[in-house]
């Protein structure tokens, strides 16, 4: 009853060659290596294993069982990621999924479209590596990775069996040229585009593990941190610079004590700043800018004692001040942060008296650390004056055999929580700064002196560029005690190892332990380390920390300080136009340079092929000149002679000199054929004219068909 419709097979999708598939796999592998340290080891091993399998498989299997197996693996990976990270949506879980799904997609890819999906997954995976690594090395790796991914794009549409297929080296060179031409535009947009209130670089999941100071301290915690050579932050001072003894960078202040762990606590009071006199401002004030790649807590490191809230886009709307002279932010940025601070280099400041039941006097149950309590009673009896009592305790640390070391004994494993301080003071006597701060605060509290532990950084290294580098190895802990209406800084470590404050932690440690905090790298060369630090600081300051204030400063230096938003938009449009013109000229020059190495006849044919394609004639790369000219004659029969002449002279120019050695007569004949070829091209109209003629010819054919059909019906 109904005629069965004939199904015409669709044109098969273009299948890229094995070279394109494996090069894309190499690009995805680079993205995997950039994230391998931040992925769960089991998931990382599975992802790398799938990469190896995808490299061994030459063509994607089409069997149903294979496709079912791929689906099962995908579901299993999703379940594993969910149980590992507790969710499927989020930064860490998303990176883990990309780590495995990239090679899986390449394994089943059958067309350019499939490879484009895998290309996007790999590029997203590489971008995700910036959440963990914001250093200069990661930035240096960006251009090569971009070149690799652009070359992969070029390989998707290139067949190895085509006569004009470009070599892998040629694709890489072209991708490098594309990258270089895009740099000027990217740089101008980076400088002129309006900045947010805080940089978007380095935003991390707040649930991830972090390095650096935290809001809790246990014995041994800072000793582990101090072995890190990473830079915590950098400080640029304006005018007056502090002395080495004044370099106490205040961080979290710990009040709560449970016998083993000191913590910030859940509650803290808002405080008031010191009211300075004009003489104090003139003689003591320090103005400096802190630049950190990332902050690990909500407490900003500042020199003791701050006298105003910090300024800067990253902190201006979230900063607050506590009664412990801390500067905190309501929302940690987890990224590059820069802020400007005003401080006094003082070891004391006024404060209200702590309450009798406050956290500053808590020592836990009476049964905890009985020998330390007896020491507190003895010191109180011998020194009724709190100041003398503190001096006596520090003298005890200085004169008796106490040692400053990174490898102290384990004084508490949880079960010995009630005797950890006793074990340190009377048995081991070997510890790091947190051990001495822990014991000092406990003894002072037991003697009736309110006290608390302050964690932060002590010291810093002056870089050749004039700024100060504070590393994680400068992490430190000290004590504050309240006496007569003021909080006084007490550093028991300075009593045990005076070189810790005077010369730094490296000089205070035994020679056998100095290697663990040696900050020099690159063949132990101080000069190379200094150069590298300078480069890192410039990158952190002007790229990672390029916020609104830095942008204003740069535009001011360029003479554009008074630029309003409308002017900024105009400059951006000018920048885009100029950069586009430069890129266009560069592209044209590169194409012309590549054409010079091509045979003259081939150059003429490529130009004509582009003209015919723009005129609407389908010409594939694998079509010969004779086939293309025959199609052109069918479309534009009035130019038959020109098309036939072009095919004749092209074949003569290309194939009359096939041997490697030519006589002068043969070279002259080949040159004449090329000239005849160019003459034939001049007889063929431009694309617009050909398109109009083709449309008119098609319209006439349709009208003739309609007329014939009407006559038949009549």
Secondary structure, DSSP 8 states (H G I E B T S, - for coil): -----------------HHHHHHHHHHHHHHHHHHGGGS-HHHHHHHHHHHHHHHH-SS----HHHHHHHHHHHHHHHHHHHHHHS-SSSHHHHHHHHHHHHHHHHHH--SHHHHHHHHHHHHHHHHHGGGT--SHHHHHHHHHHHHHHHHHHHHHT--TTSTT---HHHHHHHHHHHHHHHHHHHHHHHHHS---SS--TT---TTS---S--SEEETTHHHHHTT---EEEEEEEES----GGG-EEEEEEE-EE-SSEEE--S---B-------HHHHHHHEEEEEEEES--SSSEE-EES-B-S--BSTTTTTTEEEBTTS-EEESS---S-EEEEEEEE--SEEE-----TTSGGG----TTTTHHHHHHHHHHHHH--SHHHHHHHHHHHHHHS--EE-SS-----SSTTGGGHHHHIIIII-EE-HHHHHHHHHHHHHHTT--EEEEEEEE--EE-TTS-EEEEGGGEEEEEEEEETTEEEEE-HHHHH-THHHHT-HHHHS-GGGGGGG----TTT-HHHHHHHHHHHHHHIIIIIT--HHHHHHHHHHTT-TT--HHHHHHHHHHHHHHHHHHHHHHHHHHHHHHHHTS-HHHHHHHHHHHHHHHTT----TT--HHHHHHHHHHH-GGGHHHHHHHHHHHHHHHHTT-SSS--HHHHHHHHHHHHHHHHHHHTS--HHHHHHHHHHHHHHHHHHHHHHHHHHH-
